[in-house]
Amino acid sequence: MIDVLVIGGGNAALCAALMAREAGASVLLLEAAPREWRGGNSQHTRNLRCMHDAPQDVLVEAYPEEEYWQDLLKVTGGLTNEHLARLVIRESSTCRDWMRKHGVNFQPPLSGALHVARTNAFFMGGGKALVNAYYRSAEALGVRIRYEAPVDALELDNGRFVAARIGAERIEARACVLAAGGFESNREWLREAWGQNERGEWPADNFLIRGTRFNMGVLLKFMIDAGADTIGDPSQSHCVAIDARAPLYDGGICTRIDCVSLGVVVNREARRFYDEGEDFWPKRYAIWGRLTAMQPGQIAYSIIDSKAVGRFMPPVFPGVQADTLPELARKLGLDEAQFTRTLAEYNAACRVGTFDHTRLDDCHTEGVEPAKTHWARPIDTPPFYGYALRPGITFTYLGLKVDDTAAVRFNDRPSQNLFVAGEMMAGNVLGKGYTAGVGMSIGTAFGRIAGTRAAAAARAQEANGAQREAA
């Protein structure tokens, strides 16, 4: 019998498989996707948020535990388990040597990745390279891997894992780690979670799925129906404003629009609706998907002028370009009079001091709502550019409740041999909001914990079985 069964194929699953194998367990990993699409959302990532008390290789200065915690507290609005969050933060300070041992390389951030040289360690080659390195290491260590193996049900006995099912096939193991992602690719579930708004719209119908198409939430739903303890709001997610022209699935990072803080954002009615300069972009980019989801038609438009060009990571598609603001409005299909009025009011309200996009500068607005509190400069230098935005769901936050052992819980009692990691439990730390790189921190920390615990549970079960046979 297999010692540890890992269900999932992304960062958390791979960390669990590697740790379990290093602990001496036999491991089988089941990935729902074909080999060429393996890795879940991890293939679309590019960095890991890391606590450090002094400069470390690719990380400059220091990013102490308390600052990391305060950053997380701010974006979640307090919807987080402090004990588990601090566990993730501390683990992020010590995991990189282990990652390197399994073939992951790091690099300094590119110049367009603003403000994160101190807080985030970037993967050389991005998430795809990280995923490939982990798979190579797992195979070399003897982890068995099966692709196109979507588990649709589990056999449980009073909270204990017995077997997994792929259709009629049954796979037994002494312990199991669930790391099969959220339900972001399940459009029916998204529609149910978001419901119908006051305008009679079904917002989720206009969402794009920034991440993998294979995260349908099948095992998450199974576990909820089986009575596992849950945490999180099904409508909360890592939801980013992405290019409205992005594909329905797997657009990844290159579809994100990163010029929001350098200009203004208007809705379909050509009106601004939120402070574009509230804080540094890595701390605020993940609120703009939800903000856009609340607007009429779930669409918005990021507007910049030529002064902003070269100051942000360009997206995969070029912006709509015009020599005048009225022309830009027409090209974007917005009401010309209202658009030019909105821009004129904003421009007149700008109080330009010393512009500096690397700090919270003194360029702000006065007398206009919403205010823009930093980086406010008139949009007055042609050519002008506009990017249509849609909500891009990366992963959902409804998940299974855990403690620091990563055990799945039933009626607040931990399972002896069933553990969970990654997106399936990220809602314990992320009740809402997001800050760059923290998803990989959660997946790495709890993947490693879950793998270690699963190997220990398998050893204990094997020892108990041997004792019973001897008796």
N, C-alpha and C positions, 0 to 999 in steps of 0.2 A: 504494500500500500504506500502511496505517496505520503511523505511527511507534511508538506505545506503546498496547498493549492493557492495560487495567486490569480485572481480574476480581474483582468484589466491589463493595459499595455503601455500606460504612460509613465511619467516620472515617479509617481508614488508607488505604482505597481512594481516598477523595476527596482526601486530602492528596497522595497520589501523583499523581492525575490533574491537580490544580491545579499542582503543582510541574513536572510534565512539560510541561504547556501553557505555563507561564510561561517555560520554557526553549526554547520555540519548536517543540515537537513536536506533531504531530497526535495526538489522543487519542480513543480509544473506550473507554467504561466499560460493562461488562456487569453488571447487577444481577439476581440470580436472583428477587428478590421483585417483586410488583406495585408500582406507584408509591406506593400508599397505605401500604405496609409497608416502603418503602425505608429504608436506613440501618442494617440489622443491629442489633447490640446497642447501637450508638452512640445510637440514638433513646431508649434507656432510661437513658442516663448523665446526670450533672448537673455534673461538675466535673473538673478537671485538677490533678494534684499538681504543684506548681511550686517549684523551687529559687529562692531570691532572697536576696541578701545584705543587703538593706535594705527598708523598706516600699515597696511598689509598688501603686499604684492600689487594687485591691480586697484586696490582701494586706497584713497587718499584720506588724510586727516584722521578723524575718529567719528564713529556713529554709535554712541553708547546705548545700553539697554533702555534707559529711561527715555531717551529721545525717540527711539524706535517705537516704544510703547505709546508715547504721546502722539506720534504720527498716526499710529493705528487707532488709538482712542478717538482722535479727531475725525477720521474718515468714517468710522463705524458709528459715531454718535453714542458710544458706550454700549452698543449691542455686540459685546464680545465677552468671552470668558477669560478673565485676566490671567488665571493660573495657566490655562492652556496657551494663551497668547505669549506669555513670558517664556514658557517652555519652548515654543517655536523660535522666539527671538534668540534665546541662548543657544539652541541647536544650530541656528544659522551662523554662529560665530566659529563653529568647530567642524562643520561638515565638508569644507572645501578640500582638505587634504584627502579625505576618503573619496570624494568625487574624482579627484585627480588620479587616484590609484586605479579607478575604473575607467580611465581614459578621457575624462572631461578636461578640456583646456579653457583657460580664461584669457580675456584681453581687456585692455582699457576701453571705456565707452567711446563710441564715435563722437565727433564734434557736434552732430545734430541731436544727440541724446542729452539734452540739457539737464543740469542739476543733479545728476545721479552718479557722478564719479566717486562721490563720498559714500553713497548708500548702497549701490548695487554692483555686483560682480557680473560681468557680461560673459556669456559663453562664446568661445571661439567657434564660429560657424553657426551660432544660434542654437535653437532648441532641437532642430533636426540632427545636428552633430552630437548633441548631448544624448539624445535618444539612441542614435546609432552606436555611440560609444558604450552605453549601458547594455545594449543588446549583444554587442561583441563580447563584452566582459562576462555577461551572464552565460552565453553559449560556451565560452572558454572554461567557465567554472563547472559546467555540467548541468545548468538549468535547462530543462526541457521546455520548448516553446511551441505552441500551436497557434496558427493564425486562422482567421475566419471561423472562430470558435465562440459564438455568442451564447453565453449561459443565460437561460431563460427562467430557471427555477433552482431552488436549493431544497435539500431535505434537512430539516431541523428536528431536534429531539429535545424539547424543554430548554431551548436556548443554545443547545450544542449543535455545531455543524456536523452533518453526517456525510452528505454528498452533494455534488452539483449536477445539474442536468442540462444537456444540450440536446433539445428535442427528446428522443428516446434514449440517448446515451446517458449513462450514469457514471460519474467519476467520484470515487471515494478519496478522502484524505484525512489525516489525523488532525489537521488544523487548516484554516482558510483565512486569506486576507481578501477583503472586498476593496477594489480600487478601480471601479468601472465607470467613474465619472457621474456627472449630474444628468439632467433631463433636457438640456438646452436644445438638442436636435429634435425633440418631440414637439412638433408644432401644435398638436392638439392639446397637450398638457400645458404648454405656454399660454395658449388661448384661454384655457380654463383658469389658469393662475391669474392672468391679468384681467379677465372678464371684459365687460362692456363699459365704456366710459359715458360721461354725461352727454357727450355729443352723439351717442349711439354707435360709436366706432368700436371695433375690436382691435385694440392697439397691437396685439401680438401678430396680427395678420401682416403688419408692415415691418416686422423685425427681420433682420438678416442674422445668420448664425456665423459669427466671426471664427468659431472654432470647428472642431471635428463634426462630421455628419453622423458619427457612430454612437454618440452619447444620447441614447433614447430613454434612459432612466428605467430600463426594464428591471434591473436588480434592485434599484432604489424603491421602486413601486412594490416589488415583491416583498422587500423587507418591511416596508410600512404596513402592508397588508398582513404580514406575519406577526405584527405587534411589536416590532423593534421601537425603542424610544427615538423620537425625532427631535430636530431642532431647526429653526429657521423659517422664514416666510417664503412661500413658493414664488412670489413675484420679485424677490430680491435676487440680484445676480451681478456678476462682473459685466457691466453693460456700457459699451463705449460708443461714442459717436463715430461712425465710419462713413466712407464714401457711399452715397446712395447707389452708385453704379457697381458696387462690389458684388461678387457672386453670392448666391444664397448660403453656401457653406464654404468653410475653409479659406476665407479671405486672409485671415491672419493679420499680422502687425502692419503689413504694407498698405492695408486699406484704411488705417486710422488717419484721421485728419488732425494734425498737430499744430495748426496755426491759430487755434481758437483764442489763445491769450494775447495774440499779436494784433487782433482786429476786433470785430464785433460779430455776434451771431443773431440772426433774425429768424422768425418763424414764417409760416406760409402767408401770414398777414403782414409781413414785412416789419414786424415789431420786435425789438429786443426783449428778452425775458429773464436774463440772469447776468450776474457779474462775471464777465469773461476773465478778469484779472484778480480773482479772489485769492489765489495762491499759486505756487509753482505747479506747472503742468503735470509732473508725475504724481502729485498729490490730488489733482483735481480732474485728470482726464477721464476717469471712470465714472464721474457723475453726469457727464454730458450725454451719455446714452439714455439714461433714465429721464433727464431733462427733456431731451428730444422726444422721448416716448410720450411725454405729457402734453406735447404741442398738437395743434390740429393736424390731422393727417400723418402724425408721427414723422414729420420732416422739418428740417431747419437748414439754414444756409450760413456758412462761415465766410465772412467778407474781409478781405485784406487789400492793401495797396502795395505798390512796388517796394516800399520801405521794409516790408516784412520778408521779402524774398531772400532766401539764403540763411534765414535765422531759425528755420525749423526743418525737420526731416521731411523731405517731399514725399507725398503719397504716390501710389502706383499710377494713378490717373492724373493728368494735368487739370488745373482748375479752368473754369469758364473765364475767359479773358475779355475785357472791354476797355475802351479808352475813356469812357465817361460812366458815371454812376447810373444815369438813366438807361444807357445802353446795357449795362450789366443787369439792371432790373428786368429789362425786356428779355434778355437772353436766359435769365433764370426763371422766367414766367411769373415774376412778382409784380404787384401793383406799383407802377412807376412813381406815382405821386407820393404814396405812403413810404416807399423805400427811400426816396430822396429826402423826404421830411425827417424820417428816422435818422438817416446819416447826417443831415444838417444839424439836428438837435444834438446828436452825439459830438460832432466835430466842435460845435460851439461850446460844449461843456468841458472839453479837454483842458486840463491845466498841466502843461508839459513842464516837467522839471528836468532832471537828469535821467534820461532813459537808460536802463540797464536790465536786460532780460535775464541776467544771471543772479539778480537779487530782487527783493521786494522793493521796487524803486518808488519815487515820489510822483510819478506821472499818474494822475487820477482825474476823475470828472467831478464837476460840481453842478448841482441843479438839474440833473437828469436821472430818471428812474428806468431800469435799475442803474445804480452807480457802477462804474468800473474803477476798482480801487488801486490797481497798479498797471503799468505799461500802456496807459491810455495816451494815444497820439491820434491826431486827426487823420482820417482816411481821405487823403487829398492829393496823392501823388500817383498819376497813372503810369502804367496800366493797372487796372483794378482786377481782382480775381474773386471768384465765388465758387464754393464747394457745397453741393447739396449733401446733407447728412441724414443718415438713418440710424436707429438704434442697432448696435451690433452686439449680440449676446455671446459672451465667451464661455462662462459657466454659471450654473445656478447654485443658490446657497441653501436650499432645502436639503437636509441631510440627516445622518444618523448621529445621535448624541453619544459622546464618548467621555472618558476621563483620560488621565495621562498614560494609561496602559494601551490606549487605542482599541479596547474591547468594545464590541457591539453590546448594547444594554437592552434588557427586556424587563419592564417594570422596575427600572433602576438597579437591576442586578446584572453584573457583567457576565458575558458568555465566557466559558472556559477555553474555547478554541476558535472563536470567530472574531476577527478583527477588521478594522476599516481604516482607510487612509485616503488622502487626496480630496478631490471634489465631493466625494460621498460624505465627508464629514467637515468640510471647510467652514460650514455655517456655525460651528462651535466658536470659531475665531472671527469670522466675517459675517456679522449679522446684517450689515449693509455696507456699501461703499467699498473702496479698494485703493490701494497705493501700490505703485509699480513694484513687481517682483515678489510680493508677499504670497501669492498663490504657490509659487515654486518653493518658498520657504516652508509653507504648511505641508505640501506634498513630500518634500524631502524629510522633514522632521518626523512626521507621522508614518511615512512609508518605512523609515528605518526602525522606528519603534515597533510598528506592526509586524515587520519581518522577524525582528528579534524575539518578540513575544510569541509569535506563531511557532517558531522553531522550538522554543522552550515548552510550549503547550504540547507540541508533537512528541517531544522527548518524554514528557510526563505521562502522556497517554500510552506511549509504547511501554514505558516502565510499569505502569499500572496493569497493562495487558499481560506482561511477562509475569508479574506477581500472581495474577489470577490463574495463569496457566500452571505456575509452579504449585499453587495451593491445590 
